[in-house]
Amino acid sequence: MWRVAAAQMNSTSDKERNLRVARALAVLAAREGAQVVAFPELFNWRGPSEQEREMAEPLDGPTLSTMAALAREHHLFILAGSILESLPGEERAFNTSVLLNPAGERIATYRKIHLFDVDVEGVGSLRESATRKPGQEVVVDSERGLFGLSVCYDLRFPELYRELTRRGARIHFVPSAFTLMTGKDHWKPLLRARAIENQVYIVAPAQIGKGVSGPANYGHAMILDPWGNILAGAQDREGILVVADLDLGYLEKVRRELPALEHRRL
């Protein structure tokens, strides 16, 4: 049994403020008996795209050092939802999700593969690829092979989650900052679909509300079981956690009684 917490935040362009919120939520997760706490996409900083290169950090920078210390202090697995990762010689940053174990060690590093580039009438253009570089690798944690990583827009590409499942991941993380416009219609159906078709648990921390720039975010952080049931869902507030117990025995029961993954022909 894994007790998992998913955070709902409204991150700003103030890194110190965002990390204070994350620290408080990690402490709360530990107090609730969670073994894992997951934060949303860009939990440490959200601001104007022209500042992204300046605000990006290496993996050994202050944000992940802070989160590693929290993992050690509270004996938690921490999904640092995503940060903008700088690499030497790269003009664009990666949108990178990192999973830390209770020793503060990085056991998974995933760079978001699918970038959100859209033109919406009446809203305008959003071009993640203008300032961010896509990743290439599908990532399951190196310690247990239990956790699969993805980020936000990846949710629309089911083949990624099928590959995570094929590699053995039974708990899939989806840290996100879904827009209000798409989230109100698509967030829950997409999460339920990924859980049902792969017979896995989905942990989906989320950004909520209006940030410094860009469209408002939908929020509704949630945790789903392999049948597609919502085990825990957030209200329309920031700075909160949803917590659920994930029973891997139940996952195996679902797969045994409805062995759809064994029936695949393609």
C-alpha positions in Angstrom: 0.0 0.0 0.0 1.3 3.4 -1.0 -0.1 6.6 0.6 0.3 9.3 -2.0 -0.3 13.1 -1.9 -0.8 15.3 -4.9 -0.4 19.1 -4.6 -2.5 21.9 -6.0 -0.6 25.2 -6.3 -0.8 28.6 -8.0 2.9 29.2 -8.6 4.1 32.7 -9.3 7.3 34.3 -10.5 8.6 34.4 -6.9 10.7 31.3 -6.5 11.2 31.7 -2.8 7.5 32.1 -2.2 6.8 29.0 -4.3 9.3 26.9 -2.5 7.9 28.0 0.9 4.5 26.7 -0.3 6.1 23.5 -1.5 7.9 23.0 1.8 4.7 23.5 3.8 2.9 21.0 1.6 5.7 18.4 2.0 5.5 18.8 5.8 1.7 18.4 5.6 2.0 15.3 3.4 4.4 13.7 5.9 2.0 14.6 8.8 -0.8 12.9 6.8 1.3 9.7 6.6 2.1 10.0 2.9 5.1 8.2 1.5 5.0 10.1 -1.7 4.2 13.8 -2.5 3.9 15.0 -6.0 4.0 18.7 -7.1 2.6 20.2 -10.3 4.3 21.3 -13.5 6.6 24.3 -13.1 5.9 24.3 -9.4 9.0 26.4 -8.5 8.5 29.3 -11.0 6.0 30.5 -13.6 6.5 33.8 -15.4 6.9 35.5 -18.7 8.4 33.4 -21.5 11.2 35.9 -22.1 12.5 35.2 -18.6 12.5 31.4 -18.9 16.2 31.1 -19.9 17.3 33.3 -17.0 15.1 31.4 -14.5 16.1 27.9 -15.6 18.3 25.9 -13.3 20.6 22.9 -13.6 19.5 19.7 -11.8 22.0 20.4 -9.0 20.6 23.9 -8.6 18.7 25.5 -5.6 15.2 24.1 -6.3 16.1 20.4 -6.5 18.7 20.8 -3.6 15.8 22.2 -1.5 13.5 19.3 -2.5 16.2 16.7 -1.8 16.7 18.1 1.7 12.9 17.9 2.2 12.9 14.3 1.0 15.6 13.4 3.5 14.2 15.3 6.4 10.7 13.9 6.1 11.6 10.5 4.5 9.5 11.1 1.4 9.6 10.2 -2.2 9.1 13.7 -3.8 8.0 14.2 -7.4 9.4 17.7 -8.2 6.6 18.1 -10.7 8.7 20.0 -13.2 11.2 22.8 -13.4 12.8 24.6 -16.3 16.2 22.8 -16.6 19.2 24.6 -18.1 21.9 22.7 -19.9 25.3 24.1 -21.0 25.2 25.1 -24.6 21.4 24.9 -24.9 19.5 28.1 -25.8 16.2 26.5 -24.8 15.4 24.9 -21.4 13.9 21.5 -20.9 10.7 21.1 -18.9 12.0 18.5 -16.5 10.3 16.3 -13.9 12.5 14.7 -11.3 11.6 11.9 -8.8 13.6 11.9 -5.6 13.8 9.0 -3.1 13.8 9.4 0.7 17.6 9.7 0.6 17.2 12.7 -1.6 18.7 10.8 -4.6 17.4 11.4 -8.1 15.8 8.1 -9.3 14.1 9.4 -12.4 14.6 12.4 -14.6 12.1 13.0 -17.4 12.2 15.8 -20.0 8.7 16.6 -21.3 8.4 15.1 -24.8 5.3 16.8 -26.2 5.3 20.6 -26.3 2.1 22.7 -26.3 2.0 24.7 -29.5 -1.4 25.9 -30.4 -3.3 28.8 -32.1 -6.7 29.4 -30.6 -9.2 31.9 -32.2 -9.9 34.6 -29.7 -7.1 33.6 -27.4 -4.0 33.7 -29.5 -0.9 31.5 -29.8 0.9 29.5 -27.2 4.4 28.2 -28.3 6.2 26.2 -25.7 8.7 25.2 -28.3 9.8 28.8 -28.7 11.6 28.7 -25.3 11.7 25.0 -24.5 13.3 21.9 -26.0 11.5 18.6 -26.2 12.9 15.5 -24.5 13.3 12.2 -26.2 13.3 9.5 -23.5 10.4 7.5 -21.9 11.3 7.3 -18.1 10.4 4.8 -15.4 12.2 5.1 -12.0 15.4 3.3 -11.7 14.9 2.0 -8.1 11.6 0.1 -8.2 10.4 0.3 -11.8 7.0 1.3 -10.3 6.7 5.0 -11.1 6.2 6.4 -14.7 6.8 10.0 -15.5 5.0 12.4 -17.8 4.1 16.1 -17.9 0.8 17.9 -18.7 0.3 17.9 -22.5 1.8 14.4 -22.7 -1.6 13.3 -21.4 -3.1 13.6 -24.9 -0.7 11.0 -26.3 -1.8 7.5 -25.1 1.2 5.7 -26.6 3.5 7.2 -24.0 1.4 5.8 -21.1 1.2 2.4 -22.9 5.0 2.3 -23.1 5.3 3.3 -19.5 2.9 0.4 -18.6 4.8 -2.0 -20.9 8.0 -1.1 -18.9 6.3 -2.0 -15.6 5.1 1.4 -14.3 1.9 1.0 -12.2 1.7 4.5 -10.8 1.8 7.2 -13.4 2.5 10.8 -12.5 1.0 13.6 -14.6 2.1 17.0 -13.1 0.2 19.6 -15.0 -0.8 23.2 -15.7 -3.9 22.5 -17.9 -5.5 25.7 -19.2 -9.0 26.5 -17.9 -10.3 26.4 -21.4 -9.2 22.8 -22.1 -9.3 21.5 -18.6 -13.0 22.0 -18.0 -13.8 19.6 -20.8 -10.8 17.4 -21.2 -8.8 17.0 -17.9 -11.0 14.4 -16.2 -11.9 12.3 -19.3 -8.2 12.1 -20.3 -7.0 11.1 -16.9 -9.8 8.5 -16.6 -8.9 7.1 -20.0 -5.2 6.7 -19.3 -6.0 5.0 -16.0 -8.6 2.6 -17.5 -6.8 1.7 -20.7 -3.6 0.9 -18.8 -5.1 -0.4 -15.6 -2.8 1.9 -13.5 -3.0 4.5 -10.8 -2.8 8.1 -12.0 -1.4 10.8 -9.7 -2.1 14.3 -11.2 -1.0 17.3 -9.2 -2.1 20.6 -10.8 -1.7 24.3 -11.1 -4.8 26.4 -10.5 -5.7 30.0 -11.1 -4.2 32.9 -13.1 -0.4 33.1 -13.1 1.8 36.0 -13.9 1.4 35.5 -17.6 -0.5 33.1 -19.9 -4.0 31.6 -19.6 -5.6 30.7 -16.3 -5.1 27.1 -15.1 -7.9 24.6 -14.3 -6.6 22.9 -11.2 -8.6 19.9 -10.0 -5.6 17.9 -8.9 -6.7 14.3 -8.5 -5.7 10.7 -7.9 -7.4 7.9 -9.8 -7.4 4.1 -9.5 -7.1 1.4 -12.3 -10.8 1.3 -12.7 -10.9 5.0 -13.5 -12.5 6.0 -10.1 -11.4 9.3 -8.6 -10.0 8.4 -5.2 -9.3 12.0 -4.2 -10.0 15.3 -5.9 -9.1 18.9 -5.1 -11.5 21.8 -4.6 -11.0 25.1 -6.3 -8.3 26.3 -3.9 -4.6 26.7 -4.0 -2.0 25.4 -1.6 -3.7 22.2 -0.8 -3.2 18.4 -1.0 -5.3 15.5 -2.0 -4.3 12.2 -0.4 -5.2 8.6 -1.3 -4.0 5.0 -0.5 -2.9 3.1 -3.6 -3.3 -0.7 -3.2 -1.2 -2.6 -5.8 -3.1 -5.7 -4.9 -6.2 -4.1 -6.2 -4.4 -3.2 -9.4 -3.5 -6.8 -9.9 -7.1 -7.9 -9.2 -8.3 -5.5 -11.9 -5.8 -6.9 -14.4 -6.6 -10.5 -13.5 -10.4 -10.1 -13.8 -10.2 -8.0 -16.9 -7.0 -9.0 -18.7 -7.3 -6.4 -21.4 -3.5 -5.8 -21.5 -3.0 -9.5 -22.4 -5.6 -9.3 -25.2 -3.8 -6.6 -27.2 -3.4 -7.6 -30.9 -1.6 -4.4 -32.1 
